[in-house]
Amino acid sequence: MNFNWTNIISLNNSQNDAFEELLCQLAKKEPIENKQEFIKVGNPDGGVECYVVLENGDELGFQAKWFSSTPQETQWSQVEHSFKTALEKHPKMITYYVATSLDRADPRVKNRTSFMEKWNEKVEKWQKLAKDRYSREIEFVYWGSSEFITRLSKEENAGLKSFFFGDIDLSTKWFKNQNKLAIKDLGARYTPEINVELEIVENFNALSRNNSFKEQIDELYHDMMVNFRKLLNRHHVNKNLIINLETLNNNLLDFESEYFELNLIGIEKINFEIIKSHLNNLESISENLFQFLEDLNEKEIKEKKIKTERGYRTSTSFDGYISDLRNANDSLYNFKYTLDKSFIKLANTPYMILKGEAGIGKSHLLADIINQRLEDGSDSIFLLGQHFMQEKSPWSQILDDLLRLKCNEDEFLGALNAKAEVNQKRTIIFIDAINEGKGRNFWSDYLVSFVESIKKYEWLGLVLSVRSSYFNLVIPIRIKNDESIATITHYGFDEIEYDASKIFFKYYNIEQPAIPLLHPEFSNPLFLKLFCERLQQKGLVRVPEGYEGISNIIKFFIEGIEDKLIRKYDPIKRLKLLNKIINSLIIQSLEKQVMLYDTAYQHVEEVSSKYGLNSGLLDDLISEGLLTQNLQYDYEIKEYHETVYFAYERFEDHLKVKYLFEQFLDRDNLKESFAKEPLCGYFENDMMYYNRGVIDAMNIQLPEICSVELIDMVDQNQVLLESFFEGLLWRKVDSISQYTADRIVKNIDNQYIQKNIFETFFLVASNAKHPLNANLMHNYLKDFSMKDRDVWFIPLLNEIYLDYGINPIKRLIDWSWSDEDKSYVSDESLLLTSIALSWFLITSNRQLRDYSTKALISILQGKITVLIELLKKFESIDELYIQERLFAVAFGVVVRTEHNKDLKELGEYIYKTIFDTEEVVPHILLRDYAKSTIEYISYLGIGLDIDLEKIKPPYKSYFPRIEELPTNEDLEKYEDRDDGYHQSTIISSMMTEYGNGRGYGGYGDFGRYVFGSKLYDFECKKDEQLISNYATTKIFEDYGYDGSFFNYAEKAIQENNRNRYDRREHKIERIGKKYQWIAMHDTLSRVTDNFKMRDPGSSGYDEEKQYIDYQGTYEPYVRDIDPTFLLKETKSSWYIETDSKLWW
């Protein structure tokens, strides 16, 4: 091996530092028997640069001395000083390695002491010193040039030599230049001036193990500890409580000591399982403590006879403890929830596949991450898939063609690893869009070995990005199943469309669009960017009508380029020359995939010269972002040449299809066209994933130009169906015929596509011109009975709502509930949005139901006429769960209105619908919201043509005599203990405190704490179990609940609750529980009509109880949401499964 120590690089402007680092890296790799741990030390070094700890605790120390010539006494004194320091600082050291760049010469010349003899003499002296002063036997080992060469000659250390001796330039300047060129080649795909903060960045922080990652985990830890310490610092009022708190404190101290041992920076494995174990232990202790505090609280309430009036009561000695514990638990669950997120594992295994739809912003994100890492002092290598233009080994292409380095992959990776270890920061290799270039042809064959080659180096990480539609084609199953590789989906601006659009519209000086931003396009950064650019190029400051559809966007984009080039090339737009040029380039792309710059230039110049245009049009098309230019290596002629390609692959796919249809689609014989080449070739089974982009474009363009669906032209399969539904969102609205809409409705009960259908419905719900908007969904759902609708629609809502990433239900709720100005949205669009939100109210998912309620109130503020139309829409539908909340919405909207317009019409409509009837709807909450709305309208001084006495309770409703009520024995016929247990669960849940007839115990939580507590002040309280039986019977007889009928739906909810770790989130209630709530509210309304309640003003303890007529839902407290309060979050998100005492 050719070796020259003078060529060693400088670190920190010092070759000495580089030599010390080289020693440490080689020592770390040294195969030492019984090695347990390697430790590198900083300055001052304690006599060693690094040391190895053996399993028995003994240590081996390593000291480096950069001597350029045979050491003299001054140098020997330096070694001796280091050794003495090591003896003192490392009492368990048994071996001391001394490393220099010199071999020990031993010429054995008479009267001259050789290097070897001097070494032996010094070793003898130092060993005697250790023996005499410390009674220790120390072995000395010398590493000189030959020992270093032996180790550096090993294949696994080739990269160390390449790095430390400058064979490969890995300077900061080199990294910066390489990445700058790659980012420049992204062209318009990277716009650093427009940046939107995205949560996905936490994945890259974890992968980098940077300060942001450390701060995120530390913040979770500190937040939890501070909250628990606040609880522990309270003045203790109970001996048993002190014991419980001491147990909690001891476990917190154990966790604290364990946590401080973690190293969140670097590459040392973080044992997240230990953290989770401690958190689980703390959770268990905390739950027991909470129950203990609740028992103490309940005991004090009874002993002190503390009353609850109108939903409020006097504080107890333990309320503060409970509040603090709730906050502490909230932060504990937040900690646990974060540790279960997918980004956590990237801290230990830094290998990621980033997938996402075309134009979703993957390239922009990676470029941004690389620039951030550069600022942080971390090295990155950024490679673009479009540059991989050969179907050969990716390493050959990377090293020979892209980086132009004369080394093999192990030398390169080893050098990268050595540099990263010097920096103590991971180096990440990023390859963007591996489906581009020739990538879709070769990556599946090479990816496993490619990833494994990088995994050998502990300081290296890997990020690959791929378009979702090519994921299955490019990514091998072995990689998909590799748990050390995280697959992360980039959803663009999903759930932050409003913030993103505001940033974009502000940047391009465009007014907020007069449409609700619910369409998926607006979560796509490419769409949003081109959309804004096109408007700006047109000189528009607001969004025009008819913007929908990718075809229009491409048309806008091309017209925008024409408008910019028309000054230089006058006839370009009039003669549609740009379309002619695009078709010419598309032909090249279809034939060869690679378009040589020279060939493309000739094609463009031919068109230009034919129509008298100036030369240079190709370069202008590149500068305007239609095309991108690149340098690629031609292996046949063994030289580089320039190529051009379309900047956006989705656009290229659509332009290809536009050309293919123009040339090969016979509109009179459509099926025959797809049965012949070239069109039929795109649908061969083994090529469909490969051609997915073109198929997507066909699914959009064919119905737009021929009014037929692609799924009717070729054999259907899963790929085609997925493409069809995704295409519905990108099509021009008028291309979706009534026949297609009817056909979709007929297939709603097809379980394989039902989710796709309703996701589409929700996404286009608010578009008044769209044939699949909320009216279509409403007309389909409204004719079902509650039971027949709940059995399939509730599970479907849960499945969609709980999906990660792009979630059309959350998107609809978030937009409606946001504080964004919605004055620009039409009443028709608001009504459609409200209809969709209203259907979410049927769910047994309390969170979804409450969020939808708040969203409705928010979107309908000041829109009283829309509210009236909404109430009428659901007036005759068999679904009290919706109607109850719609009247809550009405009350919330009225209280929050800033003008009185149309309130008279609303008040009189509610009066006529609810109160001016033979029997007021038997639902205690619906009645109360309706009554409160009318009273508030009257309070505003608005005269209503109604009888106000008729809205006051009690009302008239039927209720059987007590002796006619069903007994426990009467309920036995509904038991299904041996068949699903769903009906038996309802019966058990409805059992009141003493209802089982065997004394205290055996009650259901709902029966005791919810139903029974609501009857507490009524004169029929002693018959609470019989009244509960009456409600239970209604569930089975009136509402038709059948355990076997709902078996699948109930089990799906059970499974969902079981698999959700985030204790902060509300559990989804059983469908049977929904029916319990409806039955309770019905029964309570009848009880309030037919029985008197105790006067809250009479205690009943020292005076005779006084009974009065029922006044409202505040006594007893029945309300379960405050429709006047729209805050999304409070300080604590603790959730109590039983009925909350907060009107929230």
Beta strands, then each sheet from edge to edge (+ up, - down):
strand 1: 35-40
strand 2: 50-54
strand 3: 59-64
strand 4: 93-99
strand 5: 139-143
strand 6: 308-309
strand 7: 312-313
strand 8: 351-356
strand 9: 380-384
strand 10: 427-432
strand 11: 460-467
strand 12: 486-489
strand 13: 595-596
strand 14: 627-634
strand 15: 639-646
strand 16: 1093-1094
strand 17: 1107-1108
sheet 1: 1+ 2- 3+ 4+ 5+
sheet 2: 6+ 7-
sheet 3: 9+ 10+ 11+ 8+ 12+
sheet 4: 13+ 15- 14+
sheet 5: 16+ 17-
end
